[in-house]
Amino acid sequence: MTDVNVQTKGVKMPAIAVLVKHVPDTWSEKSLEPDFTLQREGVDEVLDEVNEFAVEQALRLKEQLEGSEVVAVTVGPERSTEALRRAIAMGCDRAILVADDAIAGADVLGTTWVLTNALNTIEDLQLIVCGSGSSDGAMGAIPGLLSEYRQVPALTYCVESSIGGNTLSAKRVTNAGVTELSASLPAILSVTDKAAAPRFPNFKSLAAAKKAEIPTLTLADLGVEPTQVGLNYSATVVQNAEVHPPREQGEMIYDHGQGAAAIADYLEQENLI
């Protein structure tokens, strides 16, 4: 009997990239460094919760995009591999980390520029899935910026999505109502925490994720100049920050026939009318 070695190298398979981020735990106490960047050392960090919804959506769409793979991608320090391993444990096929000291402190423009160059390393990329906004930055600008950088459509703030042929369809739910969206692939999709609940990885997948090899790319690998990213070259700068004062108990007004007058007096006193 002759052994047959099937070579898959060079065969393109459509890819779905899901963007994830390693962030301070939502319940951890947060503080700023002197340069107004978020203090991260010694803080418990996890895969951002909304990214779990993005991973779930990407895995569901993989079933509809025949022969595709799901690649988790992040930009951050070396410890960000923990977020990538969580994504792999959930079902992603592989992961890519971009880590370079020159990226530290980059604003959303610089971070997105690094991301789009990292995404360029993925062959036949048909779809980019991400959360609607990170819990540590809450800007929600990356989907739109990626759309501009890559010149592909973005369907944002979605709760459902599907792929049919070469078309991505999605449903956006806001206070204004429900909007049905569609775009031709390649495209970008951002989802909220109202999307399908993320699956919980089992012990076997968690163990396999710990052993997974995760390549690390630098700016040089991506052809990105250090002067294009990083805190010192950011287009946006935080000039001042103050700790939000603790919330005080409001004044209680009991209506014994003079409630309306008391409220009007209070509003006038606070210069609210």
Backbone torsions as a table, in degrees:
resi	resn	phi	psi	omega
1	MET	NA	136.3	-179.6
2	THR	-95.1	128.9	177.2
3	ASP	-73.4	134.9	178.8
4	VAL	-110.9	122.2	179.6
5	ASN	-104.1	107.6	-179.1
6	VAL	-83.1	120.0	-179.1
7	GLN	-95.3	122.8	178.0
8	THR	-102.5	-7.5	-179.7
9	LYS	-63.6	131.5	179.0
10	GLY	93.6	-14.1	177.7
11	VAL	-85.1	120.5	-177.8
12	LYS	-77.2	135.9	172.3
13	MET	-125.6	133.6	-178.2
14	PRO	-57.3	142.5	-175.4
15	ALA	-121.6	146.5	171.3
16	ILE	-117.4	122.7	176.6
17	ALA	-99.9	136.4	175.0
18	VAL	-120.3	123.8	-177.4
19	LEU	-86.5	129.3	-179.9
20	VAL	-128.6	165.8	-177.8
21	LYS	-146.0	138.5	176.9
22	HIS	-92.0	112.8	-172.1
23	VAL	-127.8	160.1	173.1
24	PRO	-59.5	139.3	177.8
25	ASP	-52.5	138.7	-177.4
26	THR	-54.0	-34.0	-175.3
27	TRP	-91.1	0.2	179.7
28	SER	-80.7	154.4	178.4
29	GLU	-77.1	130.1	-174.8
30	LYS	-109.4	145.0	176.8
31	SER	-146.6	166.9	-177.0
32	LEU	-109.5	148.6	172.1
33	GLU	-76.1	167.1	177.4
34	PRO	-55.9	-26.5	179.4
35	ASP	-89.9	10.6	176.9
36	PHE	73.2	11.9	170.8
37	THR	-84.8	157.5	-177.0
38	LEU	-69.6	131.6	178.1
39	GLN	-74.4	121.0	-174.0
40	ARG	-116.9	-20.3	-177.7
41	GLU	-68.1	133.6	177.6
42	GLY	76.5	8.5	-179.5
43	VAL	-106.6	136.8	176.9
44	ASP	-62.9	129.5	-178.7
45	GLU	-122.8	149.0	-176.9
46	VAL	-142.9	170.0	169.4
47	LEU	-67.3	125.9	-178.2
48	ASP	-53.6	134.8	-173.3
49	GLU	-57.7	-43.6	-178.2
50	VAL	-65.3	-24.2	176.9
51	ASN	-68.4	-29.2	176.5
52	GLU	-63.9	-36.8	176.3
53	PHE	-67.7	-36.8	177.9
54	ALA	-66.0	-43.0	178.0
55	VAL	-61.3	-44.8	179.4
56	GLU	-59.0	-43.4	-179.3
57	GLN	-65.3	-40.6	178.9
58	ALA	-62.9	-40.7	-179.7
59	LEU	-67.4	-36.0	177.3
60	ARG	-68.2	-38.4	179.7
61	LEU	-71.8	-28.1	177.0
62	LYS	-57.9	-36.3	-179.6
63	GLU	-66.5	-20.5	-178.0
64	GLN	-100.1	-12.7	178.8
65	LEU	-107.8	95.2	-169.3
66	GLU	-54.8	130.4	176.6
67	GLY	73.4	14.8	-174.5
68	SER	-87.3	165.1	173.8
69	GLU	-125.8	155.6	177.2
70	VAL	-112.3	124.4	-177.5
71	VAL	-115.7	119.7	176.5
72	ALA	-83.8	135.4	-176.2
73	VAL	-132.3	136.9	175.1
74	THR	-146.0	157.2	173.3
75	VAL	-118.9	125.0	-178.8
76	GLY	171.3	-173.8	178.5
77	PRO	-70.5	171.9	-176.2
78	GLU	-55.4	-34.1	-177.5
79	ARG	-68.3	-8.9	178.1
80	SER	-67.1	-10.0	176.0
81	THR	-60.6	-23.5	179.6
82	GLU	-63.2	-40.0	177.6
83	ALA	-66.3	-39.6	179.3
84	LEU	-66.2	-38.8	179.3
85	ARG	-66.5	-35.0	176.0
86	ARG	-63.7	-41.5	178.9
87	ALA	-64.6	-39.5	177.3
88	ILE	-65.4	-41.3	179.1
89	ALA	-61.9	-31.8	178.5
90	MET	-73.8	-21.9	177.5
91	GLY	139.8	-2.8	177.5
92	CYS	-64.0	145.8	-176.1
93	ASP	-76.0	-36.5	179.2
94	ARG	-159.9	179.0	-175.4
95	ALA	-147.0	157.0	177.8
96	ILE	-133.0	131.1	175.0
97	LEU	-113.1	133.4	171.2
98	VAL	-108.7	114.9	-178.2
99	ALA	-132.5	125.0	179.6
100	ASP	-159.9	130.6	-177.8
101	ASP	-56.6	-28.7	-177.0
102	ALA	-69.3	-15.4	-178.6
103	ILE	-81.3	-20.8	-173.5
104	ALA	-49.7	130.1	176.8
105	GLY	82.0	4.6	-178.8
106	ALA	-61.3	142.5	175.8
107	ASP	-79.7	-176.7	-175.1
108	VAL	-65.1	-30.5	178.4
109	LEU	-67.2	-46.2	-180.0
110	GLY	-67.9	-41.9	179.5
111	THR	-61.6	-42.6	-179.8
112	THR	-67.5	-33.7	177.4
113	TRP	-64.7	-41.2	176.5
114	VAL	-64.2	-44.1	-179.3
115	LEU	-60.1	-45.8	-176.6
116	THR	-65.8	-31.9	176.1
117	ASN	-73.1	-33.4	175.3
118	ALA	-67.7	-38.8	179.2
119	LEU	-65.6	-26.2	178.3
120	ASN	-65.8	-16.5	179.8
121	THR	-82.0	-8.0	-179.2
122	ILE	-95.7	119.8	-177.9
123	GLU	-72.6	144.9	176.0
124	ASP	50.2	47.3	-179.9
125	LEU	-74.5	116.8	-176.4
126	GLN	-103.2	-26.3	-174.7
127	LEU	-149.9	138.8	174.5
128	ILE	-118.3	122.3	-179.4
129	VAL	-113.5	136.5	178.9
130	CYS	-149.8	169.6	175.6
131	GLY	-78.5	164.6	-177.1
132	SER	-72.6	-19.6	178.6
133	GLY	176.1	142.4	-177.6
134	SER	-77.7	152.4	-178.8
135	SER	-74.5	-21.2	-179.4
136	ASP	-92.1	-18.5	179.8
137	GLY	-117.5	-38.4	175.1
138	ALA	56.4	31.9	179.5
139	MET	-88.0	-37.2	178.6
140	GLY	66.2	24.2	-174.7
141	ALA	-97.6	-17.3	-173.3
142	ILE	-60.9	-43.0	178.6
143	PRO	-57.0	-44.4	179.6
144	GLY	-67.1	-39.6	179.1
145	LEU	-67.6	-41.2	176.6
146	LEU	-61.7	-38.4	178.1
147	SER	-60.2	-40.7	179.7
148	GLU	-72.1	-46.3	-179.2
149	TYR	-61.0	-41.0	-172.6
150	ARG	-97.2	-9.1	179.7
151	GLN	56.8	48.7	174.2
152	VAL	-131.2	155.1	-177.8
153	PRO	-69.3	152.5	177.3
154	ALA	-126.2	126.2	173.4
155	LEU	-103.5	113.9	-167.9
156	THR	-115.3	159.1	178.1
157	TYR	52.8	50.5	-175.6
158	CYS	-101.5	156.7	178.8
159	VAL	-117.8	-16.5	177.3
160	GLU	-142.5	154.0	176.8
161	SER	-158.0	157.9	177.2
162	SER	-156.5	158.5	177.5
163	ILE	-120.5	129.2	175.3
164	GLY	-132.1	112.2	-175.7
165	GLY	64.6	-118.9	-179.5
166	ASN	-107.7	21.0	-175.0
167	THR	-120.3	132.0	173.1
168	LEU	-97.6	125.3	176.6
169	SER	-116.1	145.6	-177.3
170	ALA	-152.2	161.4	178.5
171	LYS	-120.8	125.9	177.1
172	ARG	-107.2	130.1	178.5
173	VAL	-118.9	119.3	177.9
174	THR	-132.9	-179.6	177.1
175	ASN	-62.5	-21.5	-179.6
176	ALA	-81.1	-12.0	179.7
177	GLY	129.1	-161.2	-177.8
178	VAL	-106.7	131.1	179.7
179	THR	-121.3	128.5	176.2
180	GLU	-91.3	126.3	-176.2
181	LEU	-120.8	154.7	174.1
182	SER	-155.4	153.1	178.7
183	ALA	-159.1	153.6	176.0
184	SER	-78.5	145.8	174.6
185	LEU	-76.1	148.7	0.4
186	PRO	-73.7	152.4	-176.0
187	ALA	-153.3	175.8	179.0
188	ILE	-122.7	139.4	179.2
189	LEU	-130.4	127.5	171.9
190	SER	-116.3	139.8	-176.0
191	VAL	-122.9	155.8	178.1
192	THR	-102.0	179.5	178.5
193	ASP	-80.0	11.1	173.1
194	LYS	-97.2	0.0	177.7
195	ALA	-74.7	-178.8	-178.4
196	ALA	-55.7	137.7	-177.2
197	ALA	-61.9	136.5	-179.4
198	PRO	-67.5	145.1	178.2
199	ARG	-73.7	155.6	179.0
200	PHE	-102.3	122.7	-178.5
201	PRO	-66.5	143.4	177.5
202	ASN	-86.6	175.7	-175.6
203	PHE	-61.5	-40.0	-178.4
204	LYS	-63.2	-42.9	-179.2
205	SER	-71.3	-33.2	176.4
206	LEU	-65.5	-41.8	179.0
207	ALA	-65.3	-40.6	179.8
208	ALA	-66.9	-37.2	-179.7
209	ALA	-65.1	-32.9	178.5
210	LYS	-65.0	-28.4	-178.0
211	LYS	-93.2	-8.3	-175.7
212	ALA	-64.7	138.6	176.3
213	GLU	-84.6	125.7	-178.5
214	ILE	-117.4	110.0	-179.6
215	PRO	-67.7	143.5	177.9
216	THR	-112.7	125.1	178.6
217	LEU	-105.3	147.3	175.9
218	THR	-108.7	174.3	176.9
219	LEU	-59.8	-38.5	179.3
220	ALA	-62.1	-38.6	178.6
221	ASP	-62.2	-32.0	-176.0
222	LEU	-93.0	-7.8	-177.6
223	GLY	74.5	24.7	179.1
224	VAL	-100.1	129.3	179.5
225	GLU	-77.7	139.7	177.4
226	PRO	-57.0	-26.9	179.8
227	THR	-75.9	-1.5	177.9
228	GLN	-96.1	-9.6	-175.0
229	VAL	-141.4	-178.3	176.8
230	GLY	91.1	163.3	-175.5
231	LEU	-58.8	-43.9	-176.0
232	ASN	-71.4	-14.5	-177.6
233	TYR	-118.1	16.7	-179.5
234	SER	-73.6	144.3	178.4
235	ALA	-77.6	-22.1	177.4
236	THR	-116.6	141.7	-175.8
237	VAL	-134.5	133.2	173.3
238	VAL	-83.7	119.4	-176.6
239	GLN	-96.9	-23.1	-178.8
240	ASN	-159.0	150.8	177.3
241	ALA	-151.2	141.1	179.1
242	GLU	-131.5	147.4	176.6
243	VAL	-69.7	130.6	179.9
244	HIS	-65.5	128.1	-178.2
245	PRO	-64.4	147.9	178.9
246	PRO	-60.7	144.7	-178.5
247	ARG	-72.0	128.9	-179.8
248	GLU	-97.0	153.3	178.3
249	GLN	-67.9	133.9	179.8
250	GLY	-73.4	167.1	178.8
251	GLU	-77.2	129.8	179.9
252	MET	-90.3	128.3	178.2
253	ILE	-118.0	121.0	-180.0
254	TYR	-102.9	131.9	-175.7
255	ASP	-89.4	107.8	174.4
256	HIS	-118.2	35.7	-179.3
257	GLY	105.2	-15.3	-179.3
258	GLN	-119.6	17.4	-175.7
259	GLY	-60.2	-45.8	-178.6
260	ALA	-61.5	-42.3	179.8
261	ALA	-66.3	-39.0	-179.9
262	ALA	-65.5	-40.7	178.7
263	ILE	-65.3	-42.2	179.4
264	ALA	-62.9	-40.0	178.2
265	ASP	-63.7	-40.5	-180.0
266	TYR	-64.7	-46.2	-178.7
267	LEU	-63.0	-37.8	178.2
268	GLU	-69.1	-40.3	179.4
269	GLN	-62.3	-36.3	-179.4
270	GLU	-89.3	8.9	-179.8
271	ASN	57.6	35.6	179.4
272	LEU	-95.6	-6.3	174.9
273	ILE	-136.3	NA	NA
